[in-house]
Every structure is written in C-alpha cells, then in structure tokens.
C-alpha cells in the first residue's frame, strides 16, 4: 500500500488572490504531492489549502507554503472573522493510507522544529502531536488571537511555544499537529442576528455541553448569521445528527436553516452516512455506490504514468533546470545517508554507535525534506528573475525600477542554490560520520550518498556563481561567494575522511 498523507494548512489571507496563488504555487511545485482543493472565505479572510502525497512530499510542501505565507502576510494589518494567530495559522497532517498517526506526529514535530529554526516563527504542537495535554485543543492555543498572544508570549510561561522564539513577528505563530479527518461545515440561518448563531453554536459544541467531537462558533458572514463548525470525528457524531439539532434549536428562536456550506473537502463516507440517515436506507452497503465499483475496476487496470521530475528536467523549458537538479541530487544524497544510518540501528555489532546513528537519521531526513522543498524554491526563484526582465522600461523611472527588481531577483536566485550547497555540504559531513562507523554492508550506499551530495554542491555552486556574475555590482555578492568557497573547503575535508574510511574499513583503494 502506498504511503499517503493529507495536509490541510490554513492561511490568514483570502482577499488578495495573488498572495493565495503564490502560496499554492510553491506547494504545487513540490514533487510527490497533489493539490486537491483551495477554498477562500473573504469574510473570514482565510484560505484552506488541501494537498496529499508522500510523507516527504507533504512535509516539504508544507514548509514551502509556510515560508511563502510568512513572506507575504503581515498579521499586524490582518482583519477577518476567523480566529487566528499566524500567517499560516494551523497545519494538520492526516494519515490516509500506509502511514500511522505516529508517522504524522513525527512529521509535525520535525516540521515544527524546522519552521522555528529557519523561519524564526514560534510553533505550537496540537492534537495528537501536543506535548502538553491542554494544547491538544486548538482553541486553547489560539486564545486571545494574534493580538492577545503577542501581549503574553514573552511573559507568560503558559504561552511559551514548543519551538522557536518567545515573541511574535509579522508572521505570528503557527500551530502544527496530526489528527484524524474532520469535516469543516457551516450552517447559515434565516436571520442576521449573530447572537442567535452564537447561542446555537454554544448548544452544539462539546466544550459547552453539546455534542462530542463538535467545535462551533457563531459569526456574521455576508449579512447572515452563521454557525461555523468542525466535526472532528464524523463517525461518532454524524453530520445529519448535528444539522437536525441546529434545526430544532433554530426553531426556538423563530428562525430556520437557510443553507449549509462545506469548507474544503469531506470524506465520502461522511456524505454516504448522511444520505443513508435521511433516506433510511437501513440495508445499504458501501459497494452499492456506482463510483465505488468503477474505482475498484479501474484499480485493476494499468493507469498511465504521470510526468516525472526527470521528464520535466529534459523538456525544452527554462525550468526546472540545473538549480532544481542540484537540490534533487542533494535530496537523494541525504536519503542514502539516512539509509546507511538506519541500517546501523538495532544491530548488536553497532550498539555503541546507536545514539549517533539515530541523530544522523533525524538530521539526514530533515535535510532530505529541505532539499526536496528547494527544488520548487529554485524554480520559483528563477521564475521571479524572468518576471523581472519582463517589467516595462519605457521611461527612466521604469528602467530604474526594472533594474532594481532584476538585481533583487537575481540575488535571491543565488541565495537558493547557496542554501542547497550548504545542505549538500552538511550531507557530505554526515556521510563521513556514518561511513566511519556505520553498517559495513551499506558502506557503499553511504559513500554514494556523499557522491550525490557532492554533485549537488558542484551544480549549486555553478548556479550561485553565474547569478552573482550577472549582478551589476560584483561586491554585492562577495559575501555569498566567500560562503560558497568555505562550504566547498568543508566538503573537501569530509570527502578526505570518507576516502580514508573506505580504505581502512572497506578495503577500497581510492
């Protein structure tokens, strides 16, 4: 069974389509994921993005999206009906097939550490990933919203994040976790009296004595009172039961249900269960659904293969190009390092090295996810350079603006492969460690990982230099060039250690 995880990040933006599109684009560019839905609500000023894919793919895509949102969204100027504490407000991972909730918890934890470390954003873990019992509930973390958290995070120990700084910047904080599938469902009433919606929401939500697995709040949306809900376990508290309870409560206040609304996606089982309840199909069986039978039949046939990254690389298009290939090669190198370290774990012969191997597995996997994300980041950086060259230049002012934008985009296009070079150099250093003590049966894999990382470093170096050479002022990129040179020297030292280990442990003369 293929490993498949769903990720549903929520962003505090809906009123600027170009910002939403930019966030979706960086996520969509990551290999191994499919964008399933993007739902924006102008009143809530919130966008819910849904994508699914491989564990590495969803982790990388989530980081790319969080980074882009932090770049484009300022919580100090954000307004909207929906509670929020961050530009990327919440990022849940949901196991779909071939993975466990524990796997999703590990991804949430790893992503939280990375977001805090690289983006300097406070991160809270929630639901199954929560490190404190009270933080399993998202509402507890989000109490007071961005403004309240900003006032308390630096002084209240109970508001300290799980990772990152105890202060809020324009991107706010991000809540990351793992959970079961939920249904985001809104019911609109035939009134504009939001007090009625709030009263009904109170009667529905578990925290106020209502239904288990229901979170609810009342809002005024598009001039109509809305009961906004999350059903966190639709199997134990079905949609139909909640809707009928809302209908009865509404009658108390002399109003009714105008219409309902689904936010994002819903599991098919939830809709089938609702249809079965209302139509009283007591003898219904799931395989009576036409599409279910069709899907089962199609699974038996051979589906055409989707275009792979290598196909895209070979195409006569500007991107993906050498910078993307460098990141891809680096990800493969980090993966091989993780493989050798993983094959060392649990072996009695290498028991003394177990802690070191565990550390290397964790860091190599983080590098692999980051380098996978960098494939899309490099393509996006190159696209920004092309866009800058297309700016108008009819007037002196336009020409000056165009030149400034080209320089800015070119410098950014050099910084992405420089980060790739840094990660590749670190992968080579990890390879040197694991080759020196790890499972001898996998020593060639560890060395191959170093070779792939070296290819990544070399290719990334070409891209750094070509971009820096095109800058009008050579001194602008001098610091970046010095950093690259230092990374290449570090890598050379690590490679010397690998050659020595291959000779002494593997009997390979190089």
N, C-alpha and C positions, 0 to 999 in steps of 0.2 A: 504494500500500500504506500502510495506517495505521501511524503510529509507535507502537510498543507496547514497554514496558519492564516487567520484573518486578522487584520489590523484596522481599527476604526478611529483614527485621530480626529479630534475636534479643534477647529481653529477659530479664533476670535476675529473673524472677518467674513463679510458677505456682501458689503456694499461697494467694494472695489473689485470688480471682476478680474482686472489684470493681476491683482495680488493672488486671488484664488487660483487663477490659471498658472501663475508662476510656481506656486506650491505644488499643484497637481503635476506639473511638467517634470519637476525634479524627481518626484516619486515614480512617475510613469517611466522615466528613463532607466530605472534600475532593472537589471536583468533578473528574471525569476519571479516577477510579480505581475499581477493583472489588476488594473483599476476596474472596480465593479460598480462604483456609484460615487457621485458627488452631489450633495444636497445642501443648498444655501438658503438661509432664512433671513430676510432683510430686517425684520423687526427684532429678532434675537441677535442680529449681526454676528451670525455664527455659521460655519460651514462644517459639515460632517463628511469626511472622505472615507471610503471603504475600499480596501485592496486586499488581495490574498495572494499567497505564493509560498515559496520555500522558506524555511526558517531564516536562512541567511539573507534572502531577498527582502522579506518584510522588515527585518531588523535594519538593513541598510536603507531601505526606502523611508522608513520612519525617521531615521536620523536626518536624511536629506531634507525631508519635509519640515522637521522641527527647525533645522538650521535656516531654511529659507523663510519660514514664518518669523523667526527671531530677527531676521534682517529687514523684513518689510512691515511688521506690525508693531505699533507703539501703544502699549496699554494705557499710557497716560492720557491719550486722546480718544480711547475707545469708549463707545457707549452702546448699550444694547440691553434687551430684556433679560437675556440668559445670564445666570451667574457665571463668573469666570475669574481665574487668577493668572492666566497666562496667554501669550500669543498662540502657542499650542497649549490648549487648556488641559486636555486629557488624552492619553494614548493607551487604549486597552489592546491586549493581544488575546485572541480566542483560538483554542485548538479546534481544528476541523477534522483532520484525519492523519493518522500515522504519527501523531505527537501527543504528549500528555500536558496536563495543566502545569506540571513541574517544569516541562520544557519551556513553556510560555513565561513562567516565573523567572527562569534563568535568563531569558531574552530581555524581559523587562528590567531586571536588575543590571544586566550588562549595559543595556541602552541608557539606563539612568545614570550610571557611572560615567559613561562617555559624554552624555549631554552636559553633565555638570563640569566635567574636566575640560572639554574642548569648547563649549559654548558659554561656560560660566553662568549657567542657569540653575537655580535651585530646583531640585527634583524630589518629589514625594512619591513613595510607592503605595499602591492601594489594592483593594480587593485581595485576591489570592497571594499577591506579592507583598502585601503590607508587612512591615517589620514591627509595627505597634498595633495592637488589636483595634484601637479606636480609629486607626487610619484605613481600616478595611472599607469604611463608609466614605465615599467621595465628598458628601456634604460636610462632613467634619473638617476635612482638609480645606474645603473651599469657603468655610465660614468667614463672613466679612468681605468676601471677594478680594480683588486685587488691592483695593484701597485699604481694607482692613488688615490684610496680610502684610502690606508694605509698612504699616504703622507698628506691627507687633513682631515681625520676624527677627528683628535684631535684638529684642529684649526679652521675649517670652520663650522659655525653653521648650514649651509645648508646641511652639510653631517652628522649631528648627527643622530644616529639611533633612531628608535621609542622605542626600548627596548635594554637594555644591555650597555656594556662599550663603550666609545668613543675611542676605539683603536682596532687594528686588531692583532690577534694571527695567528698561522699557519693555523687554520681552516677558517680564513677570516670572512666574514659576510654572513648572509642568508636572502633571500627575501621570505616572506611568504604572501600568499594572497588567494583571492577567485575570480573565473572568470567563464565565460561560456566556453563550449567546444571549443577547437581550433584545427586546422589542421597544423601540422609541416610538411612542404613539401619542398623538394629541387629539383631544375631543373639543370641538368648538360648540359653544352654547348659543341659543337664540336670545342673547342679551349682550349688552356692552358692560354690564355690571361686573367688574372684576372681583368684587367681594364674594359674589356667588361662586365663581370659579375657585377662589381660594378656599372657601368653605367646603366645596365638594372635594377638592384635592386633599384637604385635611382628613376627610372621611375615607378617602381611598388609600392613603399611604400607610405603610406599615408602622412608621415611627410615631404616628398619631393614633394607633389602634385600629387601622384599616386592614387591608389585605396584605398577607405576607408577600414578599418579593415585588412590591409595588412602591415606587418613588414617584411623588406627584407634587406639582406646584401650580398655582393659578397665575395667569398673565392676561394682559390685554394685547391682542395681536390683530392688526388690520381692523381695528374698531370692534372686535368681537372678543368676548370672554373665552379664554382657552384653558382647559385642564391638560397640562403637559405632563406626560408620564414616561417612566422607564419601567418596563416589566422585566425584572432580572431573571425570572425563571417562569417562562410562559407555560411550561408543562404542569407546574404545581398551582399556578394562578393563571388560568387561561384568559385570553383577551375577551371572549364573549362574556365571561362572568363579570369582568370589570366594567365593560360597556353597559351591561344591563344595570349594574349597581349605580353607575353615573346617571343613567336614565331615570331611575327611581329617585335619586337624590335631587335631580334637576326639577322633577315634578313638585317636590316640596316647596321650591322657590317660584313655582309658576312658570318655569321655562322648560325648554327641551333641548335635544341634541340637534344642532344644525347640520354638521358633518364632522367626519373624523379625518385624520391625516397621519400618514406613515412617514417617519423621518429615516432616511437611509433604507436599508434592506431588512427583510424579515425572513426567517426560516420557513420553508414550505410547510413543514409540519404544523406551524402555528396557524397558518391560514386554513389548512385542511381541518384542523381540530375545530376552528371556529365555524366553518361551513357544516361540519358534521353535527355540531351542537345545535345550530339554528335549524337545520333541516331534519334533525332527529334520525340520522342515518345510523342506527344502532348497530347494524351488521356490516358497516363499512370496513373495507380492507385497503391499506395503502396502495397495493398494486392494482387497484381499480382505476387509478388516475392514468389517463392516456399517456401523458408526458413521462410518467414513471416507466411505463412499459417501453416507450420509444427510447428513452435514455439507456435502459438496460440493453436493448437490442443494439444500439449504436456503440456501446462499450465493447461489444463482441467484435466489431469491425475495426479495421485499421484506419485511424484518423490521420490526415496529412500532418506532417511535422511543421511546427511554427518556425519562422525565420529565426536563426540563431544569431548570437553576437558575432560569430565568425563570418556569417553571411553578410551581416551589416558592415563588418570591417572591410570585406572585399569589394563592397559596392562602390561605384564611382560617385561617391558623395563626400562632401568635406568632413563629415563626422558620422560615426566615430573614427578617430584617427590614431596617431601614434601615442598621444597622451592617454587616451582611453585604453589602448593596448597595454601601456605601461602599468596602469592600475590593475588591469585584468591579470597580467602576468604576476604582479605582486601579490594579488589575492591567491593565486594558485601556489605561489611560493610559501605564503603564510599557512595555507591549508596543508601542505606537505610537512611543514614543521610541526603543526598541531598533530598530524597523523603519527609522526615518529614519537612525539612525546606521549601521545595517547597509547601507543603500543608498548610503551615502557611502564605505564601504570598497571598495578596489580600483579606484576611479575616479581616473584620471590628473589630472583637474581639481582633485581634492581631496586630492592626495597629501600635502600639507603637514599636513593635519589627520588623517591616518591613525591616529597613536597616540592622539589624543584620542577619535576615533570608536571605536576598539577598547575604550578604557576605559569609554566611555559604554555601549556594547553590554553589556559584562560587568556593570556596575552596574545597568543597567536590567533586565536579565534576572534578576538577584538580587532586585531589588525586585518584579518580577512574580511570582516564586515565593513570596516572603514575603507579598505581598498576597493571593495565591491561598490560601495557608495561613490567613491571617487571616479568610477567610470562615468557615471551620469554627471558628476560635478565638472569633469573636464569637458564633456560635450557641451554643457550649459555655458561654461566659460568661453569656449570657442564661439558659440552662437552669439554671445554678447559682443565679442570683437567684430564679428560680421555685421551685427546690427549697428555698431558704432560707425563703421565705414559707410553705411547707407544713410547716415544723417545728412541733412541738407547743408550746402556750403556756398549758397549764392551770395551771402553778404559777409563782410568781415566778422560780424558778431557770430554768425552761424559757423563760419570756418573755425573761429576760436573755440566755440563750444564743441564742435565736432572733434577738433584736435585733442581737447581735454578729455573727452569721452573715450577716444581711441586709446590714449595713454592710460587712462584708468582701467579700461577693459583689458588691455594688453598686460598690464602689471598683474591684474587678477588672474589672467590666463597663465602667467608664470608661477603664481603662488600655488595653484592647484597641483601641478606636477612636482613642485618643490615639496609639498606635503607628502606626495606619493613617494618621492625619493627618500624622505625621512622615514616613512613607514617601511620602505623596502630595506633600508639600512638596518633598521631595528630587527626586521625579519631575518636578515643575514646574521646578526648578532645572536639571536635566539637559536638559529640553526647551528652556530658554532658551539653553543652550550649543549644542545641536545645530542649533537654528533659526538661530543667528547665523553658523554656518559650514558646515553640512551641505548635502547634495544639494538643490539648489534645487527639483528636480522633486518632492521629497517634503516641502516646507516646510509644506504644509497638514496633512500627517499628523503632523508634529512638533507643530504648534500644536494640532491636535485632541487629541493626547496630553496636552498641558498642560491643555486644557479638561476632559478626562475626569478628570485628577488633581485639578483644582480642584473638580469635583463631588464627588469622593471626600473632599476636605478639608472641604468645606462640610457634607456629610452626616455625616462622622465628628464634626465639631465639634458638631452638634446632639446627637449621642448622648453625647458627653463631657459637655456642659452639662446635659442632662436627668438623667443619672445623678448628677452632682455636686450638682445642686439638691435631689435627694431624700435626701442624707445629712443626718442629724440635726445634725451639727456642720459648718457651712459651711467652717470653717478647715481641715478635713481635706483638702479637695480644692483648696485655694488654690494650691498649687504646680503641680498639674496644669493648672489653669485658666490660670495665668501661662505655662506652657509652650505651651499651645494658642494663646494670644494671640501669642506670639513666632513660632510657626510660620506663623500667618496673615499676619503682617507680612512674613516672609521670602518667602512665596509671592507677596504683592502686589508686592514688588520684582522678583521673577523675571518676573512677568507683564508688568510695565512694559518689561523688556528684550525680551520676546517681541513686544510690540506695536511697539516701535521696529524690531526686525529685520524684522518683516512689512512695515513701511512702507518701509524702505530697501532690502531685498533682494527683496521680493515685490511691491512697489507696491500694497500693500493698506492703505487708509486706515481707521484704527480710531478 
